[in-house]
């Protein structure tokens, strides 16, 4: 559903590159590849991993700003 709905818009950022045609075969390959990447992890597990990574980046930026005397508002 996602690919059918947003597929045409996916070409927009790649105006300088040739985009592949959004065929049923390409959609199947993307879905299959996503399933392989998912592996044994649930969507909830991957969401938690993503959120933990984002929190770690935010904490690192905050710590680095403080280390260099930069206001947290900047």
C-alpha positions in Angstrom: 0.0 0.0 0.0 2.7 2.5 1.0 4.7 1.9 -2.3 1.6 2.3 -4.4 0.5 5.5 -2.6 3.9 7.2 -2.3 5.8 5.6 -5.1 5.5 8.5 -7.6 6.6 11.0 -5.0 9.7 9.0 -4.3 11.0 10.1 -7.7 11.0 13.8 -6.8 14.2 13.8 -4.6 16.1 12.0 -7.4 15.5 14.4 -10.2 19.2 14.2 -11.1 19.2 10.4 -11.0 17.2 8.0 -13.1 14.6 6.4 -10.8 13.6 2.8 -11.4 10.1 2.1 -12.6 7.8 1.1 -9.7 6.9 -2.3 -10.9 5.2 -5.1 -9.0 8.6 -6.9 -9.1 10.4 -4.0 -7.5 7.7 -3.7 -4.8 8.1 -7.4 -4.1 11.9 -7.0 -3.8 11.5 -4.1 -1.4 9.0 -6.0 0.7 11.2 -9.1 0.7 14.3 -7.1 1.6 12.5 -5.4 4.5 11.4 -8.8 5.8 15.0 -10.0 5.7 16.2 -6.9 7.6 13.5 -7.3 10.2 14.8 -10.8 11.0 13.8 -12.0 14.4 13.0 -8.5 15.7 9.5 -7.3 16.2 8.4 -3.8 15.0 8.2 -2.8 18.7 11.8 -4.0 19.2 13.0 -1.9 16.2 11.0 1.1 17.4 12.6 0.9 20.8 16.0 0.6 19.2 15.3 3.7 17.1 14.1 5.6 20.1 17.1 4.6 22.2 19.4 5.8 19.4 17.6 9.1 19.1 17.8 9.7 22.8 21.5 8.8 22.8 22.2 11.3 20.0 20.3 14.0 21.9 22.2 13.3 25.1 25.5 13.4 23.2 24.6 16.8 21.7 23.6 18.1 25.1 26.8 16.9 26.8 29.0 18.3 24.0 27.3 21.7 24.2 27.8 21.8 27.9 31.4 20.8 27.5 32.1 23.7 25.2 30.1 26.2 27.1 27.3 26.5 24.6 23.8 27.3 25.8 21.4 24.4 25.5 19.0 26.9 23.8 21.4 27.4 20.9 
